[in-house]
Structure formats: structure tokens, C-alpha cells
Amino acid sequence: MSERVRGREFFTARTVSETLAGFRPARRTAVESVPLAAALHRVPAAEVRAPDPLPGFVRSTVDGFAVRAADTYGASEGLPSYLDLAGAVRMGAAPTVAVPPGGCVAMPTGGVLPDGADAVVMVEYTAETMPGTIEVTRPVAPGGGLVRADEDVAAGAALVPAGRPLRAPDLGLLAAAGVTAVAVHARPRVTIVSTGDEVVPPCTAELAPGQVRDATASALAGLVADAGGEPVVAGIVPDDPGALEATLREVLPTADLVVVSAGSSVGARDETAGAVAALGDIWCHGLAIKPGKPTLLAECAGIPVVGLPGNPLSALVVFRLVGVPLVWRLAGCEVPPPEPTTRARLSRDVPSAGGRLDVVQVSVRDGVAAPLFGPSALLSVLTRADGHLIVPEPATGLDAGCEVEVTLYR
């Protein structure tokens, strides 16, 4: 990384676009081999090439008759061609009969093209006028009704690229090529550390005055898992000088990414920046974003560290925009898979301040996006949202009725 901020220069705010382009830790997870059945959404460490051509033989794409195309030239319903039926091809077996001049062979879809043939005429354009004689009412060109032996994939060609999560069709193509295991990056181990004297475990039955259950860690773990990472919830660290630093020293050796939850406000009790500065380099402490401005990004001993704002909504909004791409990058994926989007009309004006990126939660009904407003401490705003829209840094708001792009939550 470049342009790191050292010491206690914590408040140089970066834009989100600067952060996504500039905060790019070099760390990548180790490579492991996984069976095809466990490879969905995993990121190949190298492209996988085809050992042989696919499908490997010239095959029919239709039910019909293998022919010599020249024998069908000029055929029509008024003046059909008549061919002698020489036999049939069975599925899953090599042909035992060839196509002679003036002859044809019955073909199933997917069957191996017999010698002598260069096309397959669809059964819909044929009729058996008498036993052993096939009437053809439409001509077929050479190569019609066929796929070449290497038309799907040539020998040595890439089956799947490196750095892109495997999708269901990729698994099918690998299986067709006989690839039963793939070398992929290990799932990034993301350690989530919660902080605050007021934060207690979710299992706490009765809350004392001022206490709150740790909701953010569970939600962050879900976002990590959804991005292909392995979340590790490390517990709650009290607001005690040195406690967070000690916890970070303990978890860093086994983590690929450390997320400090509810420990990045600019209040007097903020220990995150000081603890991180003692262990590594702070890249920035402050993003030009609402909600989520007091976000910290750093590297400690080569491990990226994200310090999130204390309010749950702010923390989750920032982690979705900045943390999730980091998880994918650690797993070898330079460009995270795109999230689903939809276009909608805005139901009301959305104010914004120029120079910052505003993330607005919305519900979407019948093509209309209705903004959902509320304090950033309220998780219910997120649970009621169908997605979010972005007001870019240069804008000073959006007008009611304008068309917006909504990123949908899955």
C-alpha cells in the first residue's frame, strides 16, 4: 500500500473510491485443493485448462438422420429427396454403420456422427414413406445439426479463469472435462473483535441499565460468510487501556483480516486507533461517507485491519462497501461478484452534502424506491430495507421522481 498514515494522524478522511482503489493489501490466502462438490463460489488460484477437447467427438444436436449434405440439395416438400436407411446410431456407443452415398442413418440427439456423414437433418423434415426409405423435404448444409469435437472447448483452452468465483455452469464444464478437484484460495479467516463496556453477549438474558447485546458481530459474521470468508467471533474487549492491543496481538497471527466492531468513534474512550498504531500502519481514519465516517483502515504485520463505527447500521453499511471487497481480494478475487440491482423512481427528495458519499436505505415496491431514514443505531432500518442507493460525492441530493439504481440485498 502507499500513502500510509502513521502515529496519531488519524483524521485524514478518504473518499470511498480512493479507499477501494488505494487500500489494497498484498496478502492472499493459501491455496488448497477442494473437490468439485465443494468448489461453488470458491476462487481458483490459477486458470484450469482442458486436458482434451470437448465434447471430444462430432455429435448430433438434433434427433434426425445423418446424411451427406449434397444428397439433400434441392429437396422440398414438392420435390423431396429419397434416401436409403442404412441403420441407426445408439446413444453412448460408437457407430457400427457408415453413411453411403444416397443413404442415411437414424441419429439421436448427442449421438456420434457416423463415417461418411457431414450433417444431420431434423426428423421434423423427414418421413418414412416406405420401410427402409426416408423422404427429406428440406436441404441441410454441411455441418448442420452438428457440433465439432472441439466446438465447446479446444484442448488446452481455459475452462475457468483464475480470480473469479466459480459458478454452477463452471462446475458443469469442469465435470465434463473430467476435472474433479480445483486448486482454490482458502476461505479468508476474518476475526471479529467487539469492544465496549456496555456491550454484552447476545445470550445475556437480562440487561442492566445501559447495556446492549452485541448485535453487530453476528451481522458482520453473516456478511463475511456471504462473501466466502470464515468468520471468527473473538468476543468482547472492555474499554480498558491496553486490552484491545493485547487482543489484537493475540488474534493477528491466525487471521487474514481483523475487524474491530464498535471501537472507532472519535470519542475519548476510543482505543482502536491507539492500539492499531502501536502494532502497524494506519492508512486512514475517516471516510467521506454517511453513515460511517469514523472508519479506520490499517495493516498490522501484513494483516489488514478494519475499525468500524460504533453504531450497528453505520458499521454494516461501511463493511458492505469496503470490508466485503477486502474479503474477496484476500481470497484472490480482484473484482468482487456484482450485486443484483434494479432501476426505480425515487418517491421523495433525498438531501445530501457535497463532498461525501451518502448511502440511503430504501424499500422498493412496484418500481418505486422509498427512502428509509432513522438513527444509525437502529438495525431495523436495515432489516426493513430491500436495498440501498448511492448519492455520489459531487451531488447535493436527489430529486423526487428521478430514476435511481438500487443495489438489492440478497
N, C-alpha and C positions, 0 to 999 in steps of 0.2 A: 504494500500500500504506500501511498505518498501523502505528503502534507499532514502528517500526524500532529496532534496537539498534545504537548507534554505538560507535566506539572499540573497546576491548578487553573490553566486557561480553559475553563470548562464551557464557556458560554458563546462560542462561535457557532452560530446556527448555520446549518446547511439546508439546501433545498432537497426535496425527496429525489429529484432527478440527479442532482450531484451525488447524493448518497448511493443510489443504485449504480451509478457509473464509477464512483471513486472508491467506495468501501468494498474491496474485492480481495478478501483474504486468500492466500495461496493454498491453504490447507484443503486436502481432499481425503476422503475416507479410503480405507484399504480396499483391495479387490478380493472378491470371493466368488466361488463358483456356486450357482444355485440351479436346481432342477427347473425345467421349463414350467412345471406346475406352480412354482413359487416365484416366477420371474415377472409377473404382471406389475407394471409401474416401476420396476427397478431400472436402473440406468446402466447400460452396457459400458464397460471400461474401454472397449475397442470395438470397431465395427466387426460384424460377423459376416464372413464370406461364404458363398455357396460352394460346397465341395464338388457338386455336379450340377448339370443344367436341370432346370425344371420346366415342364413336367418330366423331362427325360426321354420322351418319345413323342412322335407325332400322333395326336389324338383327335377324335371327333368331338365337336362341340354340340352336335345335334343328333337326334335319332333319325336314321335315314339309310342311305345306300352309298357305299364307297364306289366311286366311278372314275373313269378317265374323263376329265372335263371336256375334252374335244368331242366325246361321244354324245354330249348333251347340247352342243351348239345348234341354235335354231329351233330348239324344242319349244312348243307352245301347246296350249290346250287344243287348238285346232289341228296342229300337226306335231303330235308327241314323238319322242324318241322311244324306241323299244330296246331294252337291254335284257340279256340272259342272266338270271340269278345264279351265281356260281357257288354260293354258300353264305355263311354267316360268321361274324366275329363274336366271341364270347367275352364278357367283361372279366378283367383280371387275368387274361391269358393271351399269349401271342397268337396272331392269326395263323391258321393252318391252310389258308387258301389265298391265292392271289387274284387280282382283277385282270381278266384278259381283255383284249380289245373287243368292244361291243358287249361287255359283261358288267356285272355289278356284284357287290357283296353287302349283305344286310349289316348295319352298324348301329350299336347302341351309343348313347352319349358317353364320352370318356373312353371308348374303345380304341385299341391300337390300329392305326391305318395299315391295311394290308399292302403288300408289294403290288406295284402296277397302278395304284390309285393315286390321284393328286387332288381329290376334292370329295366332299360328301354332300349329296343333295338331300334336302329335308324330306322327311316322309310325307309331309303335307302336299308336296308337289309330285307325288308318285301314286301309282295304283298298280295292283297286281291283276292284270287283265285276264290272265290265264295262269295256271300253275307253271312256275319257272320263268315267267316273263313279267318284267317290270316296265310300266309306262311312266315316262318322265315328261312333265308338262312345263317345266321351266329350266332354262340353262343354268349352269353353275360355272364360275370361273375357277381356274387353278388356285388352290389354297382356300377355296370357300368351304365353310363348315369345319375348319381345322384350326388347331394351334400347333406351332412349331415345337420341336423338342426343347428349345431354349427360350421360347417366347415369354414365359413367366419370369425366369431368371437365368442368365447365362452363367456357365461355370466360372467361378472366381469373382462374380459380381457381389456387391454388398447386399446382404439380406436385410440387415438393420444397421443404422449408423451408431457410432459412439455418441454418448452425451445426450440422448433423447430417451425419455422414459418409454419402456416397452408397452405397446397397446395390444389389445386382443388380436387384431389381424397379424401383428408381428409374430405372436406366439404361433399362429397357424402356419405362417410362412416358414418359420424355423422348424416346426414339426415336419412340414412337407419335405424339408431338406435333410431330415434325419438328425437335426441338432437337438439334443436332449438336455443340455446344460449350457448355461451362459455365464461368462465372467462379468460380474457387475460390481459396482461400488457398494460397500457395506452401507446399511442404513445409518445416517448420521445420529450419533448419540447426543441428544440435546438435554442438558441438565438444567432444570428449572429451580431457582432458589427464590423463595419468598422472604420478604423482610417486613418488620414492623412489630412493635409491642402489642398493637391492637389486633393483629392477625392471629387467628387460631385455626386448628384443623377443621375440615368440614364435618368431621364426626362429632364435634363438640355439641352436646345435647342442649345445654343451657348457656346462653351468652351472658356474660357480665356486662354491665353498662360500659359502652364504648368499644366493645369487642365486635369484630366482624369475622365471619368464616372466610377461609381462603378460597374464593371462587375463581380468581384469575388463573391460578396454577392449573386447575382442571381444564379450563377453556384453552389455555395455551397448549397443554398436552394434546388436546384434540386437534388443534391447528398443526402441531408438529407431526402427529400421526398421519393427518390428511396429506401432508407434504412428503410423506415417505420416510420421516425420521422416527427415531426411537426415543420417546420422551422418558426422562428420569426425573421424578419429583423428589428433590433433595430435602424438603422440609422448610421450616420457618426459622429465620435468623432474627433474634431480638435487636432492637435499636441500642446496641452496646458497642462502644469504640473497640475496633479490632475484631469483633465477632465475624463480620462479613468477610474481612480479609482472610481470617483463618479458614472460613468455609470455602472461599474461593481457592485457596492454596490446596485444600483437600480434594475439591472436585475437578479442578483443571486437568490433572494427569489422565483422567479417564473420560473426558468429554471432548466432543468435536465442536460444540457450541454451548456457551453458558448464557442463560437468560436470567437476569435478576428482575423479579417481579415486585412492583410496589416499592421500589427503592430509588427512584430517580427524580423526585421532586427537587425543587431548589430551596426547600426549607432548611431550617437549622439542623434537623436531625438526619439530613441526607448523608449516608455513609458510603453510598455506592461509588461516587466519583473518587473519593479519597482512597478507598480500598483498591479500586482498579488502577489508579495512578501509581500506587505502591508496587503493583505487580506487572505493569505493562504500559502500553502507549494508548492514550485516548485520542481517537480520530475526530470525534466531535461530541459535544454535549449540548444538544439543541437542534431540532429540526423545524424548518419553516412549514409547519403543518398544524391544522386544527381538526380534531383534538390530537394531542400527543407531543407538544413542543419539547418538554424536558426529557428527550430520549438521548441515551448515551451509547456510543459505539466505540469499541476498543479492541485491541488484541493483547492478550497476555500469554507469553510463551508460545506464540503461534496459534493460540486458540481465540477465535472471535468471541467477544462478549457484548451482549446487548442489555443495556439497562433501561427498563420500561417505566413509564409514568405510573403513579400510584393508583389512579382511577382505572377500574376494570375496562370500561369502554375505550378509553384512550389507549390502554395497553394493548388491547386486542386489535384495534384499528391499525396501530403502528406495526405490530408484529405481522399482520397480514400483508402490509405493504413492503416492509423492509426485512422482517425476520424470515418469512416463508421463502423468498428468493434466496436467502442465505442458506437455508436448509437444502434446497435443491442444488445450489452451487457446490456445497460440501460433498454432495453425492455425485458430482461430476456433470451436472446438467447446467450449462451456461445460460440457457433461456428457459425459464420455468414454463410448464404447460399453461396455455391460455385458459383463463376462467371464462365461463359462459357469460354472455352479455345479451342485452336486449335494448331496443330503442323505445323510448316512451316520451310522452308530453308531460312537462312539469306542471303540477297543479297550482303552484303558488310561487311567488318570488322567493329567491334564496339570496340573502345578503352575504357578502364576503369582503374581506380586506385584501387589497392588492399586496403582492409580495409573499403570500403564503398559499399553500395548497389546502383547500378545505375538503374534508371527506364527510359527505352528508348521507345518513342512513335514509332509505326510502322503502315504502311499500309500493307494490306495483299491482294495479288492478285494471283490466280492460285497456291496456296501453297508456295508463296514466300513472306517473310516479308522484307519490305524495311524500314530501319530506317528513321525517320523524325527528323532532327536537326534544332534548331533555338533558339534564346534567350528565357529565361524563362519568359519574359514579354509578349510573343506573344501567345494569346489564340488560334490563327488559327492553331498552331501546333497540339493542341488537337482536334480541330474540323475536321482536315484532317485525324486524326488517326483512325484506326479500332480497335486498342487496344495497349497494351504495353507488352514489355518483360522485364525480370529482369536479370541484371548481378549481381550475388551474391557477397557478401563481399570479399571472398578469391580470386575471379577471377581478372585477369588483362586485360580482354577483351574477345571478342568472334570472331571467325574466319568466314569469308565469307563461305557460303555453309554448315555450321553446322546446325543441326536441333535444333530449339528452341520452347519453349512453349509460346504462345501468349495469354494473357488474353484479351478477347474481350469485347468491350463496347456495352452495350445494348441500 
